[in-house]
Amino acid sequence: MVTLFHMHARPPREQNGARAWFARTPHGRLMQRRARRLLAAVCAALGVICALECVLSAVATQPVVVAERGIARGTIITAADVRLEQVPDHAALRGALHATSDAVDALAQVDVGAGDVLLPSMVGTRPTVPEGHTVIDVRLGDQQEPFPTGTSIQLASVVGCDEPETTLCTLSTQAVVMAAAHLDDATGMHVTPVAMPADDAVRVLAVQNEGPIIAVQGRPQP
């Protein structure tokens, strides 16, 4: 007599028999071997990934400030010039700048290449206008090499001298370069922002349209 239990138990036996028959066929054995190889490959890949994650997590890193692009000496560093990058923690880089705020608005003391790590010795304080000074744009001679920002200079010219027989007269002995030279849209010429006493600024503005102005690095010895 066939009971309800036998009726429910028969399909699994039939299914197990079908699987056993499939495994005994050549095609079935081939598929099983392929499945085992695929499973082994997946397990191996997962093992490699886990190992790499363990190695990476074991390597300590530190943030350093890196130049996003080349920065010329004497340039005021902007946020677009630098980025923060994670690098392996190494004693040689522990003295580097670790926050972009330490570099932004600072003065580049040396030429910095793209990708270079910034060190404290490579940046300086942006110059401030000394008391009693004003800042004007000065048109230096065409062949004049630019001075880095923060450089103390003297300004001289062949015109505007008090003594007619003087070949070169001094316009200012207390000038400081405040920023890199830039193109003046009004004149189409390059001008350099320079801080100097107000009296010196009046002299410079009066003569710079009459002849070239020459900048000399440093201040005269007392």
C-alpha contacts under 8 A as a table, 3 or more apart, distances in Angstrom:
res1	aa1	res2	aa2	distance
2	V	6	H	6.21
2	V	7	M	7.11
3	T	6	H	5.29
3	T	7	M	6.45
4	L	7	M	5.03
4	L	8	H	6.39
5	F	8	H	5.31
5	F	9	A	6.12
6	H	9	A	5.01
6	H	10	R	6.06
7	M	10	R	5.58
7	M	11	P	7.72
8	H	11	P	6.55
9	A	12	P	6.04
9	A	13	R	6.90
10	R	13	R	5.30
10	R	14	E	6.22
11	P	14	E	4.93
11	P	15	Q	6.03
12	P	15	Q	4.91
12	P	16	N	6.01
13	R	16	N	5.07
13	R	17	G	6.04
14	E	17	G	5.02
14	E	18	A	6.19
15	Q	18	A	4.98
15	Q	19	R	6.27
16	N	19	R	5.11
16	N	20	A	6.11
17	G	20	A	5.04
17	G	21	W	6.05
18	A	21	W	5.06
18	A	22	F	6.10
19	R	22	F	5.00
19	R	23	A	6.12
20	A	23	A	5.11
20	A	24	R	6.35
21	W	24	R	5.18
21	W	25	T	6.63
22	F	25	T	5.40
22	F	27	H	7.82
22	F	28	G	5.14
22	F	29	R	7.86
23	A	26	P	7.74
23	A	27	H	7.98
23	A	28	G	4.63
23	A	29	R	5.38
23	A	32	Q	7.59
24	R	28	G	6.50
24	R	29	R	6.52
25	T	28	G	5.10
25	T	29	R	6.26
26	P	29	R	5.21
26	P	30	L	6.18
27	H	30	L	5.08
27	H	31	M	6.22
28	G	31	M	5.16
28	G	32	Q	6.24
29	R	32	Q	5.06
29	R	33	R	6.27
30	L	33	R	5.21
30	L	34	R	6.26
31	M	34	R	5.08
31	M	35	A	6.10
32	Q	35	A	5.04
32	Q	36	R	6.21
33	R	36	R	5.12
33	R	37	R	6.23
34	R	37	R	5.11
34	R	38	L	6.11
35	A	38	L	5.09
35	A	39	L	6.08
36	R	39	L	5.07
36	R	40	A	6.10
37	R	40	A	5.05
37	R	41	A	6.15
38	L	41	A	5.11
38	L	42	V	6.20
39	L	42	V	5.16
39	L	43	C	6.18
40	A	43	C	5.10
40	A	44	A	6.14
41	A	44	A	5.07
41	A	45	A	6.17
42	V	45	A	5.14
42	V	46	L	6.19
43	C	46	L	5.13
43	C	47	G	6.17
44	A	47	G	5.00
44	A	48	V	6.33
45	A	48	V	5.15
45	A	49	I	6.26
46	L	49	I	5.10
46	L	50	C	6.14
47	G	50	C	5.17
47	G	51	A	6.14
48	V	51	A	5.05
48	V	52	L	6.17
49	I	52	L	5.17
49	I	53	E	6.20
50	C	53	E	5.12
50	C	54	C	6.23
51	A	54	C	5.11
51	A	55	V	6.29
52	L	55	V	5.08
52	L	56	L	6.08
53	E	56	L	5.15
53	E	57	S	5.98
54	C	57	S	5.22
54	C	58	A	6.17
55	V	58	A	5.12
55	V	59	V	6.55
56	L	59	V	5.33
57	S	60	A	7.39
59	V	88	P	6.85
59	V	89	D	7.89
60	A	88	P	5.93
60	A	89	D	5.50
61	T	86	Q	6.03
61	T	87	V	5.24
61	T	88	P	4.21
61	T	89	D	4.53
62	Q	86	Q	5.45
62	Q	87	V	5.55
62	Q	88	P	6.19
62	Q	89	D	5.23
62	Q	98	H	7.98
63	P	84	L	6.27
63	P	85	E	5.45
63	P	86	Q	4.51
63	P	87	V	6.34
63	P	98	H	5.47
63	P	99	A	7.59
64	V	84	L	5.69
64	V	85	E	5.49
64	V	86	Q	6.43
64	V	87	V	7.13
64	V	93	L	7.77
64	V	96	A	6.27
64	V	97	L	5.72
64	V	98	H	4.49
64	V	99	A	6.93
64	V	117	V	6.84
64	V	118	L	7.69
65	V	82	V	6.55
65	V	83	R	5.76
65	V	84	L	4.75
65	V	85	E	6.36
65	V	96	A	7.31
65	V	97	L	5.49
65	V	98	H	5.65
65	V	99	A	6.23
65	V	100	T	5.95
65	V	103	A	7.91
65	V	117	V	5.91
65	V	118	L	5.78
66	V	82	V	5.58
66	V	83	R	5.42
66	V	84	L	6.14
66	V	85	E	6.66
66	V	114	A	7.82
66	V	115	G	5.59
66	V	116	D	5.53
66	V	117	V	4.52
66	V	118	L	5.91
67	A	70	G	6.81
67	A	71	I	7.54
67	A	81	D	5.91
67	A	82	V	4.46
67	A	83	R	6.42
67	A	112	V	7.21
67	A	113	G	6.88
67	A	114	A	5.15
67	A	115	G	5.02
67	A	116	D	5.47
67	A	117	V	6.54
67	A	118	L	7.03
68	E	80	A	7.20
68	E	81	D	5.11
68	E	82	V	4.68
68	E	83	R	5.96
68	E	114	A	5.56
68	E	115	G	6.08
69	R	81	D	5.88
69	R	82	V	7.38
69	R	113	G	6.62
69	R	114	A	4.11
69	R	115	G	6.92
70	G	81	D	7.77
70	G	111	D	7.60
70	G	112	V	5.63
70	G	113	G	4.48
70	G	114	A	4.59
71	I	75	T	6.77
71	I	77	I	7.56
71	I	81	D	7.23
71	I	108	A	7.21
71	I	111	D	5.90
71	I	112	V	4.97
71	I	113	G	6.46
71	I	114	A	7.60
72	A	75	T	5.69
72	A	108	A	6.99
72	A	110	V	6.98
72	A	111	D	4.66
72	A	112	V	6.36
73	R	107	L	7.93
73	R	108	A	5.12
73	R	109	Q	5.40
73	R	110	V	4.48
73	R	111	D	4.52
73	R	112	V	7.37
73	R	148	P	6.37
74	G	107	L	6.02
74	G	108	A	5.23
74	G	109	Q	6.01
74	G	110	V	7.30
74	G	147	F	7.73
74	G	148	P	4.09
74	G	149	T	4.55
74	G	150	G	7.43
74	G	179	A	7.68
74	G	180	A	7.03
75	T	107	L	5.81
75	T	108	A	5.45
75	T	148	P	7.36
75	T	149	T	6.67
75	T	179	A	7.25
75	T	180	A	6.50
76	I	104	V	7.83
76	I	105	D	5.70
76	I	106	A	5.66
76	I	107	L	4.70
76	I	108	A	6.37
76	I	126	R	7.17
76	I	149	T	8.00
76	I	179	A	7.52
77	I	81	D	6.23
77	I	82	V	7.95
77	I	103	A	6.54
77	I	104	V	5.19
77	I	105	D	5.17
77	I	106	A	5.55
77	I	107	L	6.15
77	I	108	A	6.66
78	T	81	D	5.36
78	T	82	V	7.32
78	T	103	A	7.87
78	T	104	V	4.98
78	T	105	D	5.81
79	A	82	V	5.86
79	A	83	R	7.73
79	A	100	T	7.41
79	A	104	V	5.57
80	A	83	R	7.71
82	V	100	T	6.80
82	V	103	A	7.76
82	V	104	V	7.86
83	R	100	T	6.64
84	L	98	H	7.61
84	L	99	A	6.99
84	L	100	T	6.53
89	D	93	L	7.36
89	D	94	R	7.51
90	H	93	L	5.59
90	H	94	R	6.55
91	A	94	R	5.27
91	A	95	G	7.92
92	A	95	G	7.04
93	L	96	A	5.29
95	G	119	L	6.77
95	G	120	P	7.62
96	A	117	V	6.99
96	A	118	L	5.97
96	A	119	L	4.48
96	A	120	P	6.53
97	L	100	T	7.52
97	L	102	D	6.57
97	L	103	A	7.54
97	L	117	V	7.95
97	L	118	L	5.93
97	L	119	L	5.62
97	L	120	P	6.37
98	H	102	D	7.62
99	A	102	D	5.59
99	A	103	A	7.53
100	T	103	A	5.35
100	T	104	V	6.15
101	S	104	V	5.26
102	D	106	A	7.56
103	A	106	A	5.38
103	A	123	V	6.95
105	D	126	R	6.89
106	A	123	V	6.07
106	A	124	G	5.73
106	A	125	T	5.42
106	A	126	R	5.34
107	L	123	V	5.32
107	L	124	G	4.82
107	L	125	T	5.74
107	L	126	R	5.25
107	L	149	T	7.52
108	A	111	D	7.08
108	A	112	V	7.73
108	A	122	M	6.07
108	A	123	V	4.70
108	A	124	G	6.37
109	Q	121	S	7.58
109	Q	122	M	5.16
109	Q	123	V	5.20
109	Q	124	G	6.15
110	V	122	M	5.89
110	V	123	V	7.70
112	V	116	D	6.53
113	G	116	D	5.53
118	L	122	M	6.40
118	L	123	V	7.85
119	L	122	M	5.39
119	L	123	V	7.28
120	P	123	V	5.69
120	P	124	G	7.80
121	S	124	G	7.41
126	R	150	G	7.41
127	P	149	T	7.54
127	P	150	G	5.50
127	P	178	M	6.41
128	T	178	M	7.71
129	V	133	H	6.35
129	V	134	T	7.11
129	V	135	V	7.59
129	V	178	M	7.90
129	V	195	A	6.34
130	P	133	H	5.56
130	P	195	A	7.74
132	G	197	P	5.94
132	G	198	A	7.17
133	H	195	A	5.92
133	H	196	M	4.84
133	H	197	P	4.21
133	H	198	A	5.92
134	T	195	A	5.27
134	T	196	M	5.57
134	T	197	P	6.07
134	T	198	A	5.91
134	T	201	A	7.38
135	V	178	M	7.92
135	V	193	P	6.25
135	V	194	V	5.31
135	V	195	A	4.17
135	V	196	M	6.46
135	V	201	A	7.97
136	I	193	P	5.51
136	I	194	V	5.61
136	I	195	A	6.56
136	I	201	A	7.02
137	D	191	V	5.46
137	D	192	T	5.19
137	D	193	P	4.41
137	D	194	V	6.21
138	V	191	V	5.20
138	V	192	T	5.16
138	V	193	P	6.27
138	V	194	V	6.64
138	V	204	V	7.63
138	V	205	L	7.94
138	V	208	Q	7.54
139	R	189	M	7.48
139	R	190	H	6.45
139	R	191	V	4.65
139	R	192	T	6.50
139	R	208	Q	6.78
139	R	212	P	7.51
139	R	213	I	6.81
140	L	144	Q	6.36
140	L	190	H	8.00
140	L	191	V	6.91
140	L	192	T	7.50
140	L	212	P	6.27
140	L	213	I	4.99
140	L	214	I	5.82
140	L	215	A	6.98
141	G	144	Q	5.12
141	G	212	P	5.03
141	G	213	I	5.62
141	G	214	I	5.91
142	D	212	P	7.99
144	Q	214	I	7.16
144	Q	215	A	7.60
146	P	180	A	7.66
146	P	181	A	7.17
147	F	151	T	6.47
147	F	177	V	7.17
147	F	180	A	7.81
147	F	217	Q	7.88
148	P	151	T	5.88
148	P	177	V	7.15
148	P	179	A	7.73
148	P	180	A	6.89
149	T	176	V	7.99
149	T	177	V	5.14
149	T	178	M	5.33
149	T	179	A	5.04
149	T	180	A	6.14
150	G	176	V	6.02
150	G	177	V	5.19
150	G	178	M	5.80
150	G	179	A	7.64
151	T	176	V	5.66
151	T	177	V	5.42
151	T	217	Q	7.10
151	T	218	G	7.53
152	S	174	Q	7.10
152	S	175	A	5.87
152	S	176	V	4.49
152	S	177	V	6.57
152	S	217	Q	6.18
152	S	218	G	5.21
152	S	219	R	6.63
153	I	173	T	6.90
153	I	174	Q	6.83
153	I	175	A	5.28
153	I	176	V	5.85
153	I	177	V	7.33
153	I	215	A	6.14
153	I	216	V	5.34
153	I	217	Q	4.36
153	I	218	G	4.86
153	I	219	R	6.12
154	Q	170	T	7.45
154	Q	171	L	7.62
154	Q	172	S	5.56
154	Q	173	T	4.52
154	Q	174	Q	6.41
154	Q	175	A	5.93
154	Q	215	A	5.59
154	Q	216	V	5.08
154	Q	217	Q	6.38
154	Q	218	G	6.61
154	Q	219	R	6.20
155	L	170	T	6.04
155	L	171	L	5.32
155	L	172	S	5.08
155	L	173	T	6.57
155	L	175	A	7.26
155	L	213	I	6.63
155	L	214	I	5.69
155	L	215	A	4.70
155	L	216	V	6.45
156	A	168	L	6.63
156	A	169	C	5.53
156	A	170	T	4.29
156	A	171	L	5.14
156	A	172	S	7.04
156	A	213	I	5.76
156	A	214	I	5.20
156	A	215	A	6.48
156	A	216	V	7.89
157	S	160	G	7.28
157	S	161	C	7.92
157	S	168	L	5.65
157	S	169	C	5.59
157	S	170	T	6.57
157	S	171	L	7.00
157	S	207	V	7.97
157	S	211	G	7.09
157	S	212	P	6.33
157	S	213	I	4.84
157	S	214	I	6.06
158	V	161	C	7.06
158	V	166	T	7.97
158	V	167	T	5.77
158	V	168	L	4.62
158	V	169	C	6.15
158	V	211	G	6.99
158	V	212	P	7.56
158	V	213	I	7.82
159	V	168	L	7.52
159	V	169	C	7.41
159	V	207	V	6.52
159	V	210	E	6.98
159	V	211	G	6.24
160	G	169	C	7.45
160	G	203	R	7.77
160	G	206	A	7.94
160	G	207	V	5.95
161	C	164	P	6.44
161	C	166	T	6.68
161	C	168	L	7.33
161	C	169	C	5.32
161	C	170	T	7.90
162	D	166	T	7.95
162	D	169	C	7.99
163	E	166	T	5.46
164	P	167	T	7.98
166	T	169	C	6.65
170	T	173	T	7.17
171	L	200	D	5.99
171	L	203	R	6.34
171	L	204	V	6.33
172	S	175	A	6.23
172	S	196	M	7.14
172	S	197	P	7.95
172	S	200	D	5.34
172	S	201	A	7.98
173	T	219	R	6.08
173	T	220	P	7.18
174	Q	196	M	5.85
174	Q	197	P	7.16
174	Q	219	R	6.92
175	A	194	V	6.33
175	A	195	A	5.43
175	A	196	M	4.52
175	A	197	P	7.65
176	V	194	V	5.52
176	V	195	A	5.12
176	V	196	M	6.66
177	V	180	A	7.76
177	V	192	T	7.28
177	V	193	P	6.27
177	V	194	V	4.63
177	V	195	A	6.47
178	M	192	T	7.91
178	M	193	P	5.53
178	M	194	V	5.41
178	M	195	A	6.49
179	A	192	T	6.81
179	A	193	P	5.73
179	A	194	V	7.59
180	A	192	T	6.27
180	A	193	P	7.34
181	A	190	H	6.13
181	A	191	V	5.34
181	A	192	T	4.26
181	A	193	P	6.97
182	H	190	H	5.29
182	H	191	V	5.62
182	H	192	T	6.51
183	L	188	G	6.24
183	L	189	M	5.59
183	L	190	H	4.35
183	L	191	V	6.27
184	D	187	T	5.66
184	D	188	G	5.29
184	D	189	M	5.44
184	D	190	H	5.79
184	D	191	V	6.32
185	D	188	G	5.21
185	D	189	M	7.60
196	M	200	D	6.30
196	M	201	A	6.23
197	P	200	D	5.35
197	P	201	A	6.30
198	A	201	A	5.00
198	A	202	V	6.39
199	D	202	V	5.27
199	D	203	R	6.60
200	D	203	R	5.17
200	D	204	V	6.23
201	A	204	V	5.07
201	A	205	L	6.14
202	V	205	L	5.27
202	V	206	A	6.18
203	R	206	A	5.13
203	R	207	V	6.42
204	V	207	V	5.46
204	V	208	Q	5.85
205	L	208	Q	5.65
205	L	209	N	7.62
206	A	209	N	7.14
207	V	210	E	5.22
207	V	211	G	6.51
208	Q	211	G	5.65
208	Q	212	P	6.24
208	Q	213	I	6.34
209	N	212	P	7.84
